[in-house]
């Protein structure tokens, strides 16, 4: 990610500070279950309201540290391994990315520009690639 992309992600994420986690989660999970209905059973353990709060908490944590990603690689990798234990497969990350970008577009409205979309795409791709790499046998050793 470029410095400008990091700035765009952080700035636009701040615009969502007033939106309740449940609202963001509702948009995200509804879209995810439309896009990939086969992932719905992966979320049966935790009520979606609670899952929504976890989603927003993790997004906030990552975005606050975008300019120092090395400091969170271990935690993101551990999260990926937990997700793998729950049944998350590599191809699910594409569905999550599509749903996240759609959710952000809905929530940001006119602030969702091509540059903002590119910045968020780069951010999610970096995060997803890190998580997928963490579940590879060489990374888990």
NUVEX-877168 format. One record per atom (N, C-alpha, C, O): residue number from 1; x, y, z negated. Coordinates in pm, whole numbers, padded with zeros to 5 digits. Each point is the difference from the previous one (the first is absolute). Example, Ala and Ser with C-alpha at 12.3 -4.5 7.8 and 13.67 -1.06 7.14 Angstrom:
// residues 2
i / X / Y / Z
1 / 01319 / -00569 / -00780;
1 / -00089 / 00119 / 00000;
1 / 00090 / 00120 / 00000;
1 / 00104 / -00002 / -00066;
2 / -00139 / 00107 / 00138;
2 / 00082 / 00119 / -00006;
2 / -00077 / 00109 / -00073;
2 / 00051 / 00111 / -00017;
// end
This chain:
// residues 141
i / X / Y / Z
1 / 00084 / -00119 / 00000;
1 / -00084 / 00119 / 00000;
1 / 00088 / 00125 / 00000;
1 / 00105 / 00004 / -00064;
2 / -00150 / 00095 / 00136;
2 / 00072 / 00127 / 00001;
2 / -00039 / 00081 / -00123;
2 / -00100 / -00028 / -00067;
3 / 00179 / 00129 / 00038;
3 / -00031 / 00090 / -00111;
3 / -00135 / 00067 / 00023;
3 / -00078 / 00016 / -00094;
4 / 00050 / 00022 / 00217;
4 / -00129 / 00064 / 00032;
4 / -00116 / -00097 / -00023;
4 / -00105 / 00040 / -00050;
5 / 00123 / -00166 / 00087;
5 / -00106 / -00099 / -00021;
5 / -00026 / -00021 / -00149;
5 / -00115 / -00009 / -00043;
6 / 00221 / 00002 / -00034;
6 / -00016 / -00013 / -00146;
6 / -00079 / 00118 / -00054;
6 / -00092 / -00017 / -00081;
7 / 00127 / 00136 / 00126;
7 / -00071 / 00122 / -00043;
7 / -00148 / -00007 / 00039;
7 / -00087 / 00032 / -00081;
8 / 00058 / -00073 / 00204;
8 / -00140 / -00008 / 00045;
8 / -00080 / -00101 / -00082;
8 / -00114 / 00027 / -00037;
9 / 00173 / -00142 / 00009;
9 / -00070 / -00101 / -00079;
9 / -00027 / 00053 / -00140;
9 / -00112 / -00011 / -00050;
10 / 00212 / 00069 / -00013;
10 / -00018 / 00051 / -00136;
10 / -00103 / 00113 / -00004;
10 / -00085 / 00004 / -00089;
11 / 00092 / 00084 / 00184;
11 / -00091 / 00114 / 00004;
11 / -00144 / -00044 / 00023;
11 / -00091 / 00046 / -00069;
12 / 00071 / -00134 / 00165;
12 / -00137 / -00043 / 00028;
12 / -00054 / -00089 / -00111;
12 / -00121 / 00000 / -00026;
13 / 00207 / -00076 / -00039;
13 / -00047 / -00083 / -00112;
13 / -00050 / 00089 / -00114;
13 / -00096 / -00035 / -00068;
14 / 00160 / 00148 / 00048;
14 / -00043 / 00094 / -00104;
14 / -00141 / 00053 / 00028;
14 / -00074 / 00033 / -00093;
15 / 00037 / -00026 / 00220;
15 / -00135 / 00044 / 00035;
15 / -00107 / -00097 / -00049;
15 / -00117 / 00037 / -00013;
16 / 00157 / -00160 / -00014;
16 / -00094 / -00102 / -00045;
16 / -00009 / -00010 / -00152;
16 / -00073 / -00083 / -00053;
17 / 00147 / 00167 / -00018;
17 / 00006 / -00009 / -00146;
17 / -00138 / 00012 / -00064;
17 / -00024 / -00057 / -00106;
18 / -00065 / 00131 / 00168;
18 / -00133 / 00022 / -00057;
18 / -00098 / -00114 / 00032;
18 / -00111 / -00004 / -00054;
19 / 00150 / -00087 / 00142;
19 / -00088 / -00109 / 00042;
19 / 00017 / -00117 / -00099;
19 / 00111 / -00047 / -00021;
20 / -00221 / 00001 / -00039;
20 / 00012 / -00111 / -00095;
20 / 00057 / -00126 / 00066;
20 / -00026 / -00028 / 00117;
21 / 00104 / -00047 / -00195;
21 / 00060 / -00124 / 00050;
21 / -00106 / -00095 / 00052;
21 / 00021 / -00069 / 00100;
22 / -00135 / 00065 / -00166;
22 / -00107 / -00089 / 00043;
22 / -00051 / 00036 / 00140;
22 / -00038 / -00088 / 00077;
23 / 00036 / 00216 / -00047;
23 / -00045 / 00044 / 00133;
23 / 00100 / -00043 / 00106;
23 / -00037 / -00054 / 00104;
24 / 00164 / 00079 / -00132;
24 / 00105 / -00042 / 00094;
24 / -00005 / -00151 / 00016;
24 / 00004 / -00051 / 00112;
25 / -00013 / -00019 / -00222;
25 / -00005 / -00147 / 00005;
25 / -00121 / -00051 / 00074;
25 / 00009 / -00096 / 00076;
26 / -00124 / 00159 / -00099;
26 / -00122 / -00042 / 00069;
26 / 00017 / 00012 / 00152;
26 / -00033 / -00092 / 00074;
27 / 00083 / 00206 / -00031;
27 / 00025 / 00019 / 00144;
27 / 00099 / -00104 / 00052;
27 / -00025 / -00066 / 00101;
28 / 00136 / 00051 / -00171;
28 / 00106 / -00090 / 00043;
28 / -00047 / -00145 / 00006;
28 / 00014 / -00066 / 00102;
29 / -00070 / 00017 / -00212;
29 / -00036 / -00142 / -00004;
29 / -00117 / -00033 / 00093;
29 / -00004 / -00108 / 00059;
30 / -00092 / 00200 / -00047;
30 / -00107 / -00026 / 00097;
30 / 00056 / -00013 / 00141;
30 / -00039 / -00089 / 00075;
31 / 00131 / 00179 / -00041;
31 / 00061 / -00007 / 00133;
31 / 00085 / -00125 / 00015;
31 / -00003 / -00065 / 00105;
32 / 00078 / 00031 / -00208;
32 / 00083 / -00121 / 00006;
32 / -00086 / -00124 / 00021;
32 / 00034 / -00086 / 00081;
33 / -00146 / 00077 / -00151;
33 / -00084 / -00119 / 00011;
33 / -00075 / -00004 / 00133;
33 / -00040 / -00108 / 00046;
34 / 00020 / 00223 / 00017;
34 / -00056 / 00003 / 00136;
34 / 00107 / -00045 / 00099;
34 / -00026 / -00081 / 00089;
35 / 00145 / 00135 / -00105;
35 / 00111 / -00031 / 00091;
35 / 00047 / -00144 / -00013;
35 / 00028 / -00067 / 00100;
36 / -00020 / 00019 / -00223;
36 / 00054 / -00134 / -00026;
36 / -00084 / -00068 / -00108;
36 / 00043 / -00010 / -00115;
37 / -00162 / -00037 / 00149;
37 / -00086 / -00060 / -00102;
37 / 00062 / -00120 / -00071;
37 / -00039 / -00034 / -00111;
38 / 00136 / -00028 / 00174;
38 / 00063 / -00117 / -00062;
38 / 00083 / 00035 / -00124;
38 / 00036 / -00089 / -00076;
39 / -00006 / 00218 / 00055;
39 / 00078 / 00036 / -00119;
39 / -00087 / 00025 / -00123;
39 / 00052 / 00010 / -00111;
40 / -00181 / -00001 / 00129;
40 / -00089 / 00028 / -00114;
40 / 00024 / -00096 / -00118;
40 / 00006 / 00046 / -00114;
41 / 00009 / -00177 / 00137;
41 / 00023 / -00090 / -00114;
41 / 00128 / 00030 / -00079;
41 / 00011 / -00039 / -00116;
42 / 00084 / 00107 / 00176;
42 / 00124 / 00035 / -00070;
42 / -00025 / 00100 / -00113;
42 / 00085 / 00017 / -00088;
43 / -00200 / 00048 / 00090;
43 / -00030 / 00106 / -00096;
43 / -00108 / -00041 / -00100;
43 / -00056 / 00085 / -00069;
44 / 00026 / -00211 / 00061;
44 / -00109 / -00046 / -00088;
44 / 00037 / 00003 / -00148;
44 / -00090 / -00002 / -00085;
45 / 00216 / 00007 / 00052;
45 / 00043 / -00005 / -00141;
45 / -00020 / 00131 / -00074;
45 / -00020 / 00001 / -00122;
46 / 00025 / 00108 / 00194;
46 / -00006 / 00132 / -00063;
46 / -00116 / 00079 / 00059;
46 / -00014 / 00008 / 00122;
47 / -00071 / 00051 / -00208;
47 / -00108 / 00084 / 00053;
47 / 00057 / 00112 / 00088;
47 / 00107 / 00053 / -00027;
48 / -00180 / -00019 / 00133;
48 / 00053 / 00098 / 00096;
48 / 00024 / 00137 / -00062;
48 / 00089 / 00072 / 00046;
49 / -00165 / -00033 / -00146;
49 / 00028 / 00127 / -00067;
49 / 00138 / 00000 / -00064;
49 / 00075 / 00097 / 00011;
50 / -00043 / -00206 / -00077;
50 / 00133 / -00014 / -00062;
50 / 00109 / -00012 / 00107;
50 / 00108 / 00057 / -00014;
51 / -00138 / -00132 / 00119;
51 / 00096 / -00017 / 00110;
51 / 00027 / 00134 / 00068;
51 / 00112 / 00029 / 00041;
52 / -00217 / 00053 / -00029;
52 / 00015 / 00133 / 00059;
52 / 00096 / 00086 / -00081;
52 / 00083 / 00071 / 00056;
53 / -00096 / -00078 / -00188;
53 / 00090 / 00076 / -00086;
53 / 00144 / -00048 / 00015;
53 / 00093 / 00081 / 00002;
54 / -00075 / -00212 / 00010;
54 / 00135 / -00055 / 00021;
54 / 00058 / 00048 / 00133;
54 / 00118 / 00034 / 00008;
55 / -00202 / -00032 / 00096;
55 / 00044 / 00046 / 00132;
55 / 00048 / 00145 / -00008;
55 / 00110 / 00031 / 00047;
56 / -00190 / 00055 / -00106;
56 / 00036 / 00142 / -00008;
56 / 00121 / 00021 / -00091;
56 / 00085 / 00084 / 00028;
57 / -00078 / -00159 / -00135;
57 / 00116 / 00010 / -00089;
57 / 00129 / -00037 / 00073;
57 / 00101 / 00069 / -00012;
58 / -00105 / -00177 / 00088;
58 / 00120 / -00043 / 00074;
58 / 00034 / 00101 / 00110;
58 / 00117 / 00034 / 00020;
59 / -00219 / 00014 / 00052;
59 / 00026 / 00102 / 00102;
59 / 00066 / 00123 / -00062;
59 / 00098 / 00052 / 00052;
60 / -00151 / -00008 / -00163;
60 / 00055 / 00118 / -00068;
60 / 00144 / -00024 / -00041;
60 / 00087 / 00086 / 00019;
61 / -00062 / -00202 / -00075;
61 / 00135 / -00035 / -00044;
61 / 00098 / 00003 / 00117;
61 / 00107 / 00060 / -00010;
62 / -00143 / -00124 / 00119;
62 / 00088 / -00007 / 00117;
62 / 00019 / 00138 / 00061;
62 / 00113 / 00039 / 00031;
63 / -00220 / 00033 / -00013;
63 / 00009 / 00130 / 00068;
63 / 00080 / 00100 / -00083;
63 / 00073 / 00082 / 00055;
64 / -00086 / -00089 / -00185;
64 / 00080 / 00089 / -00085;
64 / 00149 / -00028 / 00010;
64 / 00082 / 00084 / -00036;
65 / -00046 / -00202 / 00085;
65 / 00141 / -00039 / 00009;
65 / 00047 / -00020 / 00144;
65 / 00103 / -00063 / 00024;
66 / -00177 / 00114 / 00069;
66 / 00037 / -00019 / 00141;
66 / 00139 / 00051 / 00034;
66 / 00068 / -00057 / 00085;
67 / -00027 / 00163 / -00152;
67 / 00132 / 00055 / 00030;
67 / 00112 / -00073 / -00074;
67 / 00117 / 00034 / 00015;
68 / -00153 / -00134 / -00095;
68 / 00101 / -00083 / -00067;
68 / -00049 / -00145 / -00004;
68 / -00014 / -00060 / -00106;
69 / -00012 / 00005 / 00224;
69 / -00057 / -00134 / 00012;
69 / 00085 / -00109 / -00062;
69 / -00053 / -00100 / -00048;
70 / 00183 / 00118 / 00047;
70 / 00087 / -00102 / -00059;
70 / -00038 / -00029 / -00145;
70 / 00024 / -00110 / -00049;
71 / -00083 / 00208 / -00018;
71 / -00033 / -00017 / -00141;
71 / -00122 / -00090 / -00022;
71 / -00025 / -00042 / -00113;
72 / -00049 / 00013 / 00219;
72 / -00122 / -00081 / -00019;
72 / -00001 / -00130 / 00080;
72 / -00098 / -00075 / -00005;
73 / 00204 / 00046 / 00078;
73 / 00003 / -00120 / 00083;
73 / -00025 / -00126 / -00082;
73 / -00075 / -00088 / 00043;
74 / 00136 / 00078 / -00160;
74 / -00020 / -00119 / -00083;
74 / -00146 / -00017 / -00042;
74 / -00053 / -00110 / 00003;
75 / -00010 / 00221 / -00042;
75 / -00140 / -00008 / -00043;
75 / -00092 / -00033 / 00116;
75 / -00092 / -00081 / -00015;
76 / 00115 / 00141 / 00130;
76 / -00080 / -00028 / 00119;
76 / 00020 / -00146 / 00043;
76 / -00095 / -00066 / 00043;
77 / 00217 / 00018 / -00053;
77 / 00029 / -00139 / 00035;
77 / -00071 / -00096 / -00095;
77 / -00054 / -00103 / 00043;
78 / 00053 / 00135 / -00171;
78 / -00071 / -00084 / -00098;
78 / -00150 / 00001 / 00029;
78 / -00066 / -00103 / -00011;
79 / 00013 / 00218 / 00047;
79 / -00142 / 00010 / 00038;
79 / -00029 / -00089 / 00120;
79 / -00102 / -00069 / 00003;
80 / 00190 / 00069 / 00094;
80 / -00018 / -00083 / 00119;
80 / -00002 / -00148 / -00035;
80 / -00081 / -00076 / 00053;
81 / 00169 / 00037 / -00143;
81 / 00002 / -00142 / -00040;
81 / -00126 / -00038 / -00077;
81 / -00050 / -00112 / 00015;
82 / -00004 / 00204 / -00096;
82 / -00128 / -00027 / -00067;
82 / -00111 / -00014 / 00103;
82 / -00083 / -00090 / -00008;
83 / 00083 / 00180 / 00105;
83 / -00100 / -00007 / 00107;
83 / 00009 / -00132 / 00076;
83 / -00102 / -00060 / 00033;
84 / 00223 / 00016 / -00007;
84 / 00019 / -00128 / 00070;
84 / -00058 / -00113 / -00084;
84 / -00063 / -00092 / 00054;
85 / 00083 / 00097 / -00184;
85 / -00054 / -00102 / -00091;
85 / -00153 / -00003 / 00007;
85 / -00061 / -00107 / -00015;
86 / -00001 / 00223 / 00037;
86 / -00147 / 00007 / 00009;
86 / -00053 / -00045 / 00136;
86 / -00121 / -00014 / 00018;
87 / 00213 / -00007 / 00077;
87 / -00042 / -00047 / 00133;
87 / 00016 / 00100 / 00112;
87 / -00046 / -00025 / 00112;
88 / 00108 / 00137 / -00138;
88 / 00022 / 00100 / 00104;
88 / 00106 / -00053 / 00097;
88 / 00107 / -00045 / -00041;
89 / -00139 / 00052 / 00169;
89 / 00091 / -00043 / 00106;
89 / 00053 / 00123 / 00075;
89 / -00058 / 00108 / -00008;
90 / 00166 / -00127 / 00079;
90 / 00062 / 00112 / 00072;
90 / -00099 / 00075 / 00088;
90 / 00001 / 00123 / 00003;
91 / -00086 / -00195 / 00069;
91 / -00091 / 00067 / 00093;
91 / -00106 / 00085 / -00071;
91 / -00063 / 00085 / 00064;
92 / 00042 / -00106 / -00192;
92 / -00096 / 00081 / -00075;
92 / 00047 / 00145 / -00014;
92 / -00082 / 00091 / -00012;
93 / 00212 / -00070 / 00015;
93 / 00052 / 00136 / -00015;
93 / -00047 / 00091 / 00113;
93 / -00020 / 00120 / -00021;
94 / 00003 / -00174 / 00140;
94 / -00050 / 00081 / 00111;
94 / -00143 / 00045 / -00027;
94 / -00035 / 00115 / 00026;
95 / -00048 / -00204 / -00079;
95 / -00139 / 00035 / -00033;
95 / -00004 / 00107 / -00108;
95 / -00078 / 00095 / 00007;
96 / 00162 / -00110 / -00106;
96 / 00006 / 00098 / -00109;
96 / 00043 / 00135 / 00055;
96 / -00057 / 00103 / -00035;
97 / 00158 / -00103 / 00121;
97 / 00046 / 00125 / 00060;
97 / -00108 / 00069 / 00080;
97 / -00019 / 00121 / -00012;
98 / -00052 / -00196 / 00094;
98 / -00111 / 00056 / 00080;
98 / -00106 / 00061 / -00092;
98 / -00049 / 00110 / 00024;
99 / 00015 / -00183 / -00128;
99 / -00104 / 00046 / -00092;
99 / 00046 / 00121 / -00080;
99 / -00079 / 00092 / -00025;
100 / 00205 / -00091 / -00016;
100 / 00053 / 00115 / -00073;
100 / -00001 / 00125 / 00087;
100 / -00043 / 00107 / -00044;
101 / 00091 / -00120 / 00166;
101 / 00003 / 00117 / 00089;
101 / -00142 / 00049 / 00028;
101 / -00023 / 00121 / 00004;
102 / -00070 / -00211 / 00016;
102 / -00140 / 00038 / 00023;
102 / -00055 / 00074 / -00122;
102 / -00066 / 00103 / 00013;
103 / 00095 / -00156 / -00132;
103 / -00047 / 00062 / -00124;
103 / 00056 / 00140 / -00015;
103 / -00072 / 00094 / -00034;
104 / 00200 / -00079 / 00060;
104 / 00062 / 00132 / -00009;
104 / -00060 / 00097 / 00100;
104 / -00023 / 00116 / -00031;
105 / -00001 / -00165 / 00150;
105 / -00063 / 00086 / 00102;
105 / -00137 / 00049 / -00047;
105 / -00033 / 00118 / 00016;
106 / -00045 / -00207 / -00074;
106 / -00133 / 00038 / -00049;
106 / 00012 / 00100 / -00114;
106 / -00072 / 00100 / -00004;
107 / 00162 / -00126 / -00088;
107 / 00013 / 00083 / -00119;
107 / 00064 / 00137 / 00029;
107 / -00034 / 00099 / -00065;
108 / 00125 / -00094 / 00160;
108 / 00072 / 00125 / 00028;
108 / -00071 / 00090 / 00100;
108 / 00026 / 00120 / 00006;
109 / -00114 / -00177 / 00073;
109 / -00075 / 00083 / 00096;
109 / 00090 / 00075 / 00094;
109 / 00083 / -00060 / 00069;
110 / -00097 / 00192 / -00064;
110 / 00075 / 00082 / 00095;
110 / 00150 / 00005 / -00031;
110 / 00079 / 00040 / 00086;
111 / -00039 / -00079 / -00205;
111 / 00142 / -00005 / -00033;
111 / 00069 / -00121 / 00063;
111 / 00123 / -00009 / 00000;
112 / -00202 / -00083 / 00055;
112 / 00054 / -00120 / 00065;
112 / 00036 / 00038 / 00144;
112 / -00083 / -00004 / 00090;
113 / 00209 / 00040 / -00071;
113 / 00051 / 00041 / 00132;
113 / 00083 / -00114 / 00057;
113 / 00032 / -00096 / -00072;
114 / 00005 / 00104 / 00200;
114 / 00089 / -00103 / 00055;
114 / 00132 / -00012 / -00077;
114 / 00054 / -00110 / -00015;
115 / -00001 / 00222 / -00033;
115 / 00125 / -00003 / -00076;
115 / -00019 / -00069 / -00136;
115 / 00086 / -00075 / -00045;
116 / -00199 / 00102 / -00018;
116 / -00030 / -00063 / -00129;
116 / -00020 / -00150 / 00021;
116 / 00048 / -00081 / -00079;
117 / -00119 / 00045 / 00184;
117 / -00021 / -00142 / 00029;
117 / 00135 / -00070 / 00023;
117 / 00023 / -00110 / -00050;
118 / 00065 / 00173 / 00125;
118 / 00132 / -00059 / 00027;
118 / 00080 / -00014 / -00130;
118 / 00069 / -00100 / -00020;
119 / -00079 / 00199 / -00068;
119 / 00073 / -00006 / -00126;
119 / -00053 / -00112 / -00089;
119 / 00078 / -00076 / -00058;
120 / -00208 / 00065 / 00048;
120 / -00060 / -00107 / -00082;
120 / 00027 / -00137 / 00061;
120 / 00021 / -00097 / -00072;
121 / -00022 / 00089 / 00204;
121 / 00032 / -00126 / 00067;
121 / 00143 / -00042 / -00032;
121 / 00026 / -00116 / -00031;
122 / 00066 / 00211 / 00038;
122 / 00140 / -00029 / -00034;
122 / 00012 / -00043 / -00146;
122 / 00074 / -00093 / -00032;
123 / -00146 / 00160 / -00056;
123 / 00005 / -00032 / -00143;
123 / -00052 / -00142 / -00023;
123 / 00065 / -00080 / -00067;
124 / -00181 / 00050 / 00121;
124 / -00057 / -00133 / -00021;
124 / 00087 / -00109 / 00063;
124 / 00019 / -00106 / -00059;
125 / 00033 / 00132 / 00178;
125 / 00084 / -00098 / 00067;
125 / 00124 / -00030 / -00084;
125 / 00039 / -00116 / -00013;
126 / 00022 / 00218 / -00041;
126 / 00117 / -00018 / -00086;
126 / -00036 / -00084 / -00124;
126 / 00073 / -00093 / -00037;
127 / -00184 / 00126 / -00024;
127 / -00045 / -00074 / -00118;
127 / -00033 / -00145 / 00034;
127 / 00044 / -00092 / -00069;
128 / -00121 / 00071 / 00176;
128 / -00039 / -00135 / 00039;
128 / 00122 / -00083 / 00040;
128 / 00011 / -00117 / -00038;
129 / 00080 / 00176 / 00113;
129 / 00121 / -00073 / 00040;
129 / 00082 / -00041 / -00123;
129 / 00056 / -00110 / -00004;
130 / -00048 / 00198 / -00094;
130 / 00072 / -00031 / -00123;
130 / -00068 / -00115 / -00074;
130 / 00067 / -00090 / -00051;
131 / -00198 / 00095 / 00045;
131 / -00075 / -00105 / -00070;
131 / 00011 / -00134 / 00072;
131 / 00018 / -00104 / -00064;
132 / -00030 / 00106 / 00195;
132 / 00011 / -00125 / 00076;
132 / 00140 / -00059 / -00016;
132 / 00015 / -00121 / -00019;
133 / 00087 / 00205 / 00028;
133 / 00138 / -00048 / -00015;
133 / 00022 / -00061 / -00139;
133 / 00077 / -00095 / -00014;
134 / -00145 / 00148 / -00086;
134 / 00017 / -00049 / -00137;
134 / -00055 / -00141 / -00017;
134 / 00038 / -00071 / -00093;
135 / -00127 / 00030 / 00181;
135 / -00060 / -00134 / -00014;
135 / 00072 / -00105 / 00084;
135 / -00039 / -00117 / 00002;
136 / 00142 / 00157 / 00067;
136 / 00080 / -00094 / 00078;
136 / 00086 / -00084 / -00094;
136 / 00044 / 00050 / -00103;
137 / -00020 / -00175 / 00136;
137 / 00078 / -00087 / -00090;
137 / 00134 / 00059 / -00042;
137 / 00038 / -00013 / -00116;
138 / 00035 / 00076 / 00206;
138 / 00132 / 00057 / -00035;
138 / -00015 / 00113 / -00101;
138 / 00084 / 00016 / -00088;
139 / -00192 / 00062 / 00099;
139 / -00022 / 00112 / -00090;
139 / -00044 / -00047 / -00138;
139 / 00030 / 00064 / -00101;
140 / -00102 / -00175 / 00097;
140 / -00053 / -00049 / -00128;
140 / 00107 / -00068 / -00083;
140 / -00017 / -00019 / -00121;
141 / 00127 / -00018 / 00182;
141 / 00106 / -00073 / -00073;
141 / 00080 / 00089 / -00090;
141 / 00091 / -00046 / -00067;
// end
